[in-house]
Amino acid sequence: MLERRKAAGVLIFVSCIGGFVLYVYLLMLSEWSPIVMQLSVLMIAGGILGVISWIGYQMATTKPTASSVTDE
């Protein structure tokens, strides 16, 4: 079991390094550079706005607990 986890960890590590090398190649050395940059910025903006919208959704749909309600 431990050997399987180690192998999976090494595979993830090597895949991430390979993905980064591919990204650097596409961004710096290929003619696809403008579209790669645009897609990168789009994914970053979408990720940040997605997390913020999820927080807003959770705030809007979560029922208040007794400890969060104040008597006025």
C-alpha positions as CSV (number, residue, x, y, z in Angstrom):
1,M,0.0,0.0,0.0
2,L,2.8,2.4,0.9
3,E,4.6,1.6,-2.4
4,R,1.5,2.4,-4.3
5,R,1.1,5.8,-2.6
6,K,4.8,6.6,-3.3
7,A,4.4,5.7,-7.0
8,A,1.3,7.8,-7.3
9,G,3.1,10.7,-5.6
10,V,6.0,10.4,-8.0
11,L,3.7,10.2,-10.9
12,I,1.8,13.4,-9.8
13,F,5.2,15.2,-9.2
14,V,6.6,14.3,-12.6
15,S,3.3,15.1,-14.3
16,C,3.3,18.6,-12.7
17,I,6.9,19.3,-13.8
18,G,6.1,18.1,-17.3
19,G,3.0,20.3,-17.4
20,F,5.0,23.3,-16.3
21,V,7.6,22.6,-19.0
22,L,4.8,22.3,-21.6
23,Y,3.2,25.6,-20.4
24,V,6.6,27.4,-20.5
25,Y,7.1,26.1,-24.0
26,L,3.7,27.2,-25.2
27,L,4.0,30.6,-23.5
28,M,7.5,31.5,-24.5
29,L,8.5,29.5,-27.6
30,S,5.5,28.9,-29.7
31,E,3.2,30.9,-31.9
32,W,0.3,30.0,-29.5
33,S,1.7,32.5,-26.9
34,P,-1.1,35.1,-27.1
35,I,-3.9,32.6,-26.8
36,V,-2.1,30.7,-24.0
37,M,-1.8,34.0,-22.1
38,Q,-5.4,34.9,-22.7
39,L,-6.6,31.5,-21.5
40,S,-4.4,31.7,-18.4
41,V,-5.8,35.1,-17.4
42,L,-9.3,33.9,-18.1
43,M,-8.9,30.8,-15.9
44,I,-7.4,32.8,-13.1
45,A,-10.2,35.4,-13.2
46,G,-12.8,32.6,-13.5
47,G,-11.3,30.7,-10.5
48,I,-11.2,33.8,-8.3
49,L,-14.7,34.9,-9.2
50,G,-16.0,31.3,-8.8
51,V,-14.6,31.1,-5.3
52,I,-16.1,34.5,-4.4
53,S,-19.5,33.5,-5.8
54,W,-19.4,30.2,-3.9
55,I,-18.8,32.2,-0.7
56,G,-21.7,34.5,-1.5
57,Y,-24.0,31.5,-2.3
58,Q,-23.0,29.8,1.0
59,M,-23.7,33.0,3.0
60,A,-27.1,33.5,1.3
61,T,-28.3,29.9,1.7
62,T,-26.9,28.9,5.1
63,K,-29.4,29.0,8.0
64,P,-28.3,31.0,11.0
65,T,-27.3,29.1,14.1
66,A,-28.4,30.0,17.6
67,S,-24.9,31.4,18.4
68,S,-24.9,33.7,15.3
69,V,-28.2,35.3,16.1
70,T,-28.1,38.4,18.4
71,D,-31.0,39.7,20.4
72,E,-31.6,43.4,19.9
